[in-house]
Amino acid sequence: MRIAVTYENGQVFQHFGHSEQFKVYDVEDGKVVKSEVIGTNGQGHGALAGFLLQGNVDVLICGGIGGGARNALAEAGIELFPGAQGNADAQVEAYLAGELNYDPDTVCSHHGHHHGEGGCGHHCG
């Protein structure tokens, strides 16, 4: 299994469509056996689902994400866990333990509100 996390400075990055890096974790027998930070080469929004699909990613853990990206990920067969916050490594460990704190209804629209520190201007979880 491969898990990708939107990544910035060790934390879950809070806007999927603007992710410049993902941290990708290879998991075997419920344990991380390898991880690496991968740059997106400037790709954004819809192209990111294809980027993850090409990387054989099975699961995405992220902060805010828009409807178009959700649809693209669903079409790619990538399981989505939005609304996660905090340390990326800790979120993956929580996911593997079945304890990930996420909000399946988290939607991020960059129209009409300010993206401040810590999220998308609404309470996430």
Secondary structure as UniProt FT lines:
FT   STRAND          2..8
FT   TURN            9..10
FT   STRAND          11..12
FT   HELIX           16..18
FT   STRAND          21..28
FT   TURN            29..30
FT   STRAND          31..39
FT   TURN            41..42
FT   HELIX           46..54
FT   TURN            55..56
FT   STRAND          59..61
FT   HELIX           67..76
FT   STRAND          79..81
FT   HELIX           88..96
FT   TURN            97..98
FT   TURN            104..105
FT   TURN            117..118
//
